């Protein structure tokens, strides 16, 4: 079990290297929310609720920092472009 946790901690940062700043913020918010939800409630449902609340909150905060009404999209080739939010 320890080896799985250690491997996850070593691989997780690599998975985030190609993410946009918004995607990283959402991931951080979801992870933080999951930890807080698990510690506060001690139940799996608390972990899930915390992850959802943290992820959504960070998505909204990240979105409001940029131009109003615009979102950053990634195409099939990994290129980023900014356009009106859908």
Secondary structure as GFF3:
##gff-version 3
##sequence-region A 1 86
A	DSSP	alpha_helix	2	15	.	.	.	ID=ss1
A	DSSP	alpha_helix	21	41	.	.	.	ID=ss2
A	DSSP	alpha_helix	44	65	.	.	.	ID=ss3
A	DSSP	beta_strand	70	74	.	.	.	ID=ss4
A	DSSP	beta_strand	80	84	.	.	.	ID=ss5
###
